[in-house]
């Protein structure tokens, strides 16, 4: 929540300077199964349309607690009643934006490989929708003027800028007469955007970047090279990565935290791999000391429960077959769910869920730490309960 009470940064600051907290997560990519779930949830609540609130309720306590919530809106937003499309050219219910705002996000990056799926009209509609829901955004634009205007937010009296870039657009070309439509990443482009933000008054600059190889837990060579160049040649204070749809490590490079990939915040791939249901919310405490910003990094493992597919799991649609591990698509904070023993809607966790959540936590922690981030203080925001 922008300008909220935040987390532990003030305590760590010792009164020596200003402080604020940031919660950031990975890809929000709405597949047809999630659209169907949102329609069922809307009907259960007594209204028509699509309601994603119940799907994402499990992470609201974390996101809403932060002083600044940063999301990544990967797909193009459509009209409220559809039609909708899935891969390769996504067009998804715009109601997801209302939920993103409801759970506490303040601003979204919009530069992704799907930004140009439906051309300039898709960019226009997506940004218009985010505006209506009160979400700030950066990474794509409706005009040169908008592209040149840094996205700067007042967070507890600190001017914080968000930048957003992508490494490509799935073969779609940025129109020659609209070069401002979407941001293509390069060190030069990031450095120029950071300088514009500083000139506009930004005291902290956070980069959201869509990069790397899909479904690979290790950052690619070009990812690592770009991260090093950004840390060395720009003044960016924090790098938040996404695109792989699986969790990738965090690493501190020359004093700058880089989250290579936070996995999926919410998605439902046609062939779930186990890893694609896992994600991480990065939690970053910024504290001003002697005129400089120190950043402490934490993480919150998440998991998206997926109900069994009757076509691939015979018998799961029959009465009397016992409780399924999951009945609905639900995004959860796994440590919080294990500590309470319940889902966000109050239903008790099944043994299968407990086991799966513990695996998600341990695997996410191992991946995030596997480039040595433990030595720089990276740890869970909430430990795994016994």
C-alpha positions as CSV (number, residue, x, y, z in Angstrom):
1,X,0.0,0.0,0.0
2,X,1.6,3.3,-1.1
3,X,2.7,5.3,1.8
4,X,1.5,2.7,4.3
5,X,3.1,1.6,7.5
6,X,5.3,-1.0,5.8
7,X,7.4,-3.7,7.3
8,X,10.6,-3.8,9.2
9,X,12.7,-1.1,7.5
10,X,12.0,1.5,10.1
11,X,13.2,-0.7,12.9
12,X,16.4,-1.5,11.1
13,X,17.1,2.1,10.4
14,X,17.6,3.0,14.0
15,X,16.2,6.4,13.4
16,X,19.2,7.4,11.3
17,X,17.3,8.1,8.1
18,X,14.2,7.5,6.1
19,X,13.0,4.0,5.2
20,X,10.4,2.1,3.2
21,X,9.6,-1.4,2.1
22,X,9.0,-2.8,-1.3
23,X,7.1,-6.0,-2.3
24,X,7.6,-7.2,-5.8
25,X,6.6,-10.4,-7.6
26,X,6.8,-12.2,-11.0
27,X,4.6,-12.8,-13.9
28,X,0.8,-12.3,-13.8
29,X,-0.3,-14.2,-16.9
30,X,-4.0,-15.2,-17.1
31,X,-4.6,-18.6,-18.8
32,X,-8.1,-19.9,-19.7
33,X,-8.3,-22.1,-16.6
34,X,-7.9,-19.0,-14.4
35,X,-10.5,-17.1,-16.4
36,X,-12.9,-20.0,-15.9
37,X,-12.1,-20.0,-12.1
38,X,-12.7,-16.3,-11.9
39,X,-16.1,-16.8,-13.6
40,X,-17.0,-19.5,-11.1
41,X,-15.9,-17.3,-8.2
42,X,-18.0,-14.5,-9.5
43,X,-21.1,-16.7,-9.7
44,X,-20.5,-18.0,-6.2
45,X,-20.4,-14.4,-5.0
46,X,-23.7,-13.7,-6.7
47,X,-22.6,-11.6,-9.7
48,X,-21.6,-12.0,-13.3
49,X,-18.3,-11.5,-15.0
50,X,-14.9,-12.4,-13.6
51,X,-13.6,-12.0,-10.0
52,X,-10.0,-12.8,-9.3
53,X,-10.0,-11.6,-5.7
54,X,-10.5,-15.1,-4.2
55,X,-7.7,-16.5,-6.4
56,X,-5.2,-14.0,-5.2
57,X,-6.4,-13.4,-1.6
58,X,-3.6,-15.5,-0.1
59,X,-0.9,-12.9,-0.9
60,X,-2.8,-9.8,0.1
61,X,-1.4,-9.7,3.7
62,X,2.1,-9.5,2.3
63,X,1.6,-7.1,-0.6
64,X,-0.7,-4.8,1.3
65,X,1.8,-4.6,4.1
66,X,4.5,-3.1,2.0
67,X,4.9,0.6,1.5
68,X,5.3,0.0,-2.3
69,X,3.8,-2.9,-4.2
70,X,5.2,-3.6,-7.7
71,X,3.5,-6.1,-10.0
72,X,4.3,-7.3,-13.5
73,X,1.3,-7.3,-15.8
74,X,2.5,-9.5,-18.7
75,X,-0.6,-9.9,-21.0
76,X,-2.7,-7.5,-23.0
77,X,-6.0,-6.6,-21.2
78,X,-9.2,-7.1,-23.2
79,X,-12.8,-5.9,-22.9
80,X,-14.8,-6.9,-19.8
81,X,-16.9,-9.4,-21.6
82,X,-14.3,-10.8,-24.0
83,X,-13.5,-12.3,-26.3
84,X,-10.3,-13.6,-24.7
85,X,-7.3,-15.3,-26.2
86,X,-4.4,-17.4,-24.9
87,X,-1.0,-18.2,-26.2
88,X,0.6,-17.0,-28.5
89,X,-1.3,-13.7,-28.4
90,X,-2.8,-13.2,-25.0
91,X,-5.9,-11.1,-24.4
92,X,-7.2,-11.5,-20.9
93,X,-10.1,-10.2,-18.6
94,X,-9.4,-6.7,-17.5
95,X,-10.9,-7.5,-14.1
96,X,-7.5,-8.9,-13.1
97,X,-6.4,-5.2,-12.8
98,X,-9.0,-4.5,-10.1
99,X,-7.8,-7.5,-8.1
100,X,-4.2,-6.4,-8.5
101,X,-5.2,-3.1,-7.0
102,X,-7.3,-4.7,-4.3
103,X,-4.6,-6.8,-2.9
104,X,-2.2,-3.9,-2.5
105,X,-0.2,-3.3,-5.6
106,X,0.6,0.3,-6.5
107,X,2.4,0.1,-9.9
108,X,3.0,-2.4,-12.6
109,X,5.6,-3.0,-15.2
110,X,4.1,-3.6,-18.6
111,X,7.1,-4.3,-20.9
112,X,7.0,-8.0,-21.7
113,X,7.3,-10.4,-24.7
114,X,3.5,-10.1,-24.9
115,X,3.2,-6.3,-24.8
116,X,2.7,-6.0,-28.6
117,X,0.4,-9.1,-29.0
118,X,-2.4,-6.8,-30.2
119,X,-0.5,-3.8,-31.4
120,X,-0.9,-0.2,-30.4
121,X,-4.6,-0.8,-29.7
122,X,-3.8,-3.4,-27.1
123,X,-1.3,-1.2,-25.4
124,X,-3.8,1.6,-25.3
125,X,-6.5,-0.6,-23.8
126,X,-4.2,-2.1,-21.2
127,X,-2.9,1.2,-20.0
128,X,-6.4,2.8,-20.0
129,X,-7.6,-0.1,-17.8
130,X,-4.7,0.3,-15.3
131,X,-5.5,4.0,-15.1
132,X,-9.1,3.3,-14.3
133,X,-8.1,1.0,-11.5
134,X,-5.7,3.5,-10.0
135,X,-2.5,1.5,-10.9
136,X,0.6,3.3,-12.0
137,X,2.5,1.7,-14.9
138,X,5.6,1.9,-17.0
139,X,7.3,0.0,-19.8
140,X,4.8,0.7,-22.6
141,X,3.2,4.0,-23.6
142,X,0.5,5.7,-25.6
143,X,2.6,8.6,-26.7
144,X,6.1,9.9,-26.8
145,X,5.2,12.4,-24.0
146,X,4.0,9.5,-21.8
147,X,7.1,7.4,-22.6
148,X,9.4,10.4,-21.6
149,X,7.6,11.0,-18.3
150,X,9.3,8.9,-15.5
151,X,7.0,6.8,-13.3
152,X,7.8,8.4,-9.9
153,X,5.9,7.6,-6.8
154,X,5.9,9.2,-3.4
155,X,6.6,6.4,-0.9
156,X,6.7,7.7,2.7
157,X,8.2,11.0,1.5
158,X,10.8,9.3,-0.8
159,X,10.6,9.8,-4.6
160,X,10.8,6.2,-6.0
161,X,11.0,5.6,-9.8
162,X,10.1,2.4,-11.5
163,X,11.6,1.6,-14.9
164,X,10.4,-1.3,-17.1
165,X,12.1,-3.0,-20.1
166,X,11.8,-6.3,-22.0
167,X,14.3,-8.3,-24.1
168,X,11.9,-8.9,-27.0
169,X,8.3,-9.0,-28.2
170,X,7.9,-12.5,-29.6
171,X,8.7,-11.4,-33.1
172,X,6.5,-8.4,-33.1
173,X,8.3,-5.2,-34.1
174,X,7.9,-1.9,-32.4
175,X,6.4,0.3,-35.2
176,X,8.8,2.7,-36.7
177,X,6.5,5.6,-36.3
178,X,5.8,4.7,-32.7
179,X,9.2,3.9,-31.2
180,X,7.9,4.8,-27.7
181,X,5.2,2.0,-27.7
182,X,7.3,-0.5,-25.7
183,X,10.8,-0.4,-24.1
184,X,13.4,-2.8,-25.4
185,X,16.2,-3.4,-22.9
186,X,19.8,-2.4,-23.3
187,X,22.3,-1.0,-20.9
188,X,22.3,2.3,-22.8
189,X,18.5,2.6,-22.7
190,X,18.3,1.7,-18.9
191,X,21.1,4.2,-18.1
192,X,19.2,7.0,-20.1
193,X,15.9,6.2,-18.4
194,X,17.6,6.2,-15.0
195,X,19.2,9.6,-15.7
196,X,15.8,11.0,-16.7
197,X,14.2,9.7,-13.5
198,X,17.0,11.3,-11.4
199,X,16.6,14.6,-13.2
200,X,12.8,14.5,-12.5
201,X,13.6,14.1,-8.8
202,X,13.8,10.4,-8.2
203,X,15.9,9.4,-5.1
204,X,15.6,5.6,-5.7
205,X,15.3,3.9,-9.0
206,X,13.9,0.3,-9.4
207,X,14.2,-1.6,-12.6
208,X,11.7,-4.2,-13.7
209,X,13.1,-6.3,-16.5
210,X,11.6,-9.1,-18.6
211,X,14.5,-11.3,-19.7
212,X,16.2,-14.7,-19.7
213,X,15.1,-18.2,-20.9
214,X,11.7,-19.6,-20.1
215,X,11.4,-22.5,-17.7
216,X,15.1,-22.4,-16.8
217,X,15.9,-22.0,-13.1
218,X,19.5,-20.8,-13.8
219,X,19.9,-17.3,-15.2
220,X,21.3,-17.3,-18.7
221,X,24.7,-16.0,-19.7
222,X,23.2,-12.9,-21.3
223,X,21.1,-12.3,-18.2
224,X,24.1,-12.4,-16.0
225,X,26.1,-10.2,-18.3
226,X,23.3,-7.6,-18.5
227,X,22.9,-7.7,-14.7
228,X,26.6,-7.0,-14.2
229,X,26.6,-4.1,-16.7
230,X,23.5,-2.6,-15.2
231,X,25.1,-2.8,-11.7
232,X,28.3,-1.4,-13.0
233,X,27.2,1.3,-15.5
234,X,23.9,2.7,-14.1
235,X,22.7,4.0,-10.8
236,X,19.8,1.6,-10.6
237,X,19.2,0.6,-6.9
238,X,17.3,-2.7,-7.4
239,X,16.7,-5.1,-10.3
240,X,13.5,-7.2,-10.4
241,X,13.4,-9.9,-13.1
242,X,10.7,-12.0,-14.6
243,X,9.8,-14.0,-17.8
244,X,11.2,-17.5,-17.0
245,X,7.9,-18.6,-15.3
246,X,10.1,-20.4,-12.7
247,X,12.0,-19.0,-9.8
248,X,15.6,-18.0,-10.4
249,X,18.3,-16.9,-7.9
250,X,18.9,-13.5,-6.3
251,X,22.4,-12.1,-6.3
252,X,24.1,-9.0,-4.9
253,X,26.3,-7.5,-7.6
254,X,28.6,-4.6,-6.8
255,X,26.2,-3.6,-4.0
256,X,23.0,-3.9,-6.1
257,X,20.4,-6.7,-5.5
258,X,19.4,-8.5,-8.6
259,X,16.4,-10.9,-8.5
260,X,16.9,-12.7,-11.8
261,X,13.4,-14.2,-11.8
262,X,10.6,-14.3,-9.3
263,X,8.7,-17.0,-11.1
264,X,5.0,-16.8,-11.6
265,X,2.9,-14.6,-9.3
266,X,-0.2,-16.1,-11.0
267,X,-0.4,-18.4,-14.1
268,X,-1.8,-21.7,-15.1
269,X,0.3,-23.3,-17.9
270,X,-1.3,-26.0,-20.0
271,X,1.3,-28.4,-18.9
272,X,2.1,-27.5,-15.3
273,X,5.7,-28.5,-14.5
274,X,5.6,-28.2,-10.7
275,X,8.0,-25.4,-10.9
276,X,5.6,-23.1,-12.8
277,X,3.2,-23.2,-9.8
278,X,6.0,-21.9,-7.5
279,X,6.9,-18.3,-7.2
280,X,8.5,-15.7,-4.8
281,X,7.6,-12.3,-3.6
282,X,10.7,-10.3,-3.1
283,X,10.7,-8.1,0.0
284,X,13.2,-5.2,0.1
285,X,13.7,-2.9,3.0
286,X,15.3,0.4,2.0
287,X,17.1,2.4,4.7
288,X,18.8,5.7,4.2
289,X,22.2,6.0,6.0
290,X,24.7,8.8,5.5
291,X,22.9,9.9,2.4
292,X,23.0,6.5,0.8
293,X,20.4,3.7,0.5
294,X,21.0,0.3,2.0
295,X,18.8,-2.5,0.8
296,X,18.0,-5.7,2.8
297,X,16.5,-8.5,0.8
298,X,13.9,-11.1,1.9
299,X,11.6,-13.4,0.1
300,X,8.2,-15.0,0.5
301,X,7.6,-18.4,-1.3
302,X,4.2,-18.7,-3.0
303,X,2.3,-21.5,-4.6
304,X,-0.7,-21.7,-6.9
305,X,-2.9,-24.6,-6.1
306,X,-4.3,-26.3,-9.3
307,X,-7.3,-28.6,-9.2
308,X,-6.8,-32.0,-10.9
309,X,-7.8,-32.2,-14.6
310,X,-10.5,-34.9,-14.9
311,X,-9.3,-35.7,-18.4
312,X,-5.7,-36.4,-17.3
313,X,-6.6,-37.8,-13.8
314,X,-9.4,-40.3,-14.2
315,X,-11.8,-40.5,-11.3
316,X,-11.2,-37.1,-9.9
317,X,-14.6,-35.9,-11.1
318,X,-16.5,-38.8,-9.5
319,X,-18.3,-38.5,-6.2
320,X,-17.0,-40.6,-3.3
321,X,-13.4,-40.6,-4.5
322,X,-12.1,-38.7,-1.4
323,X,-10.8,-35.1,-1.1
324,X,-8.7,-33.9,-4.0
325,X,-5.5,-32.1,-3.1
326,X,-7.1,-28.9,-4.5
327,X,-10.6,-27.9,-5.6
328,X,-9.9,-24.5,-6.9
329,X,-7.1,-22.4,-8.3
330,X,-5.7,-20.5,-5.3
331,X,-2.5,-18.5,-4.8
332,X,-1.1,-18.9,-1.3
333,X,1.8,-17.6,0.9
334,X,3.0,-21.1,1.7
335,X,4.6,-20.3,5.1
336,X,1.5,-18.4,6.3
337,X,-0.7,-21.3,5.1
338,X,1.4,-23.9,6.9
339,X,1.5,-21.8,10.1
340,X,-2.2,-21.4,10.2
341,X,-3.1,-24.8,8.8
342,X,-5.7,-23.2,6.6
343,X,-6.3,-21.7,3.2
344,X,-7.3,-18.1,2.9
345,X,-11.0,-19.1,2.9
346,X,-10.6,-20.9,6.2
347,X,-10.6,-24.5,4.8
348,X,-8.2,-26.8,6.5
349,X,-5.1,-27.9,4.6
350,X,-5.1,-31.4,3.4
351,X,-2.0,-33.6,4.0
352,X,-1.2,-33.4,0.3
353,X,-1.2,-29.6,0.4
354,X,1.1,-29.5,3.5
355,X,3.6,-31.7,1.8
356,X,3.5,-29.8,-1.5
357,X,3.8,-26.4,0.3
358,X,6.9,-27.5,2.2
359,X,8.5,-28.7,-1.0
360,X,7.7,-25.4,-2.7
361,X,9.3,-23.4,0.2
362,X,12.4,-25.5,0.3
363,X,12.9,-25.6,-3.4
364,X,12.3,-21.8,-3.7
365,X,14.7,-21.1,-0.9
366,X,17.4,-23.3,-2.5
367,X,17.0,-21.7,-5.9
368,X,17.1,-18.2,-4.6
369,X,20.2,-18.8,-2.6
370,X,22.2,-20.8,-5.1
371,X,24.4,-17.9,-6.3
372,X,25.6,-17.1,-2.8
373,X,23.0,-14.6,-1.6
374,X,22.9,-16.0,1.9
375,X,26.3,-14.4,2.6
376,X,24.7,-11.0,1.8
377,X,21.8,-11.6,4.1
378,X,19.0,-13.0,1.9
379,X,16.5,-15.0,3.9
380,X,12.8,-15.7,4.2
381,X,10.6,-12.9,5.4
382,X,8.9,-15.7,7.4
383,X,10.6,-19.0,8.2
384,X,9.1,-22.4,7.5
385,X,7.1,-23.5,10.5
386,X,8.0,-26.8,12.2
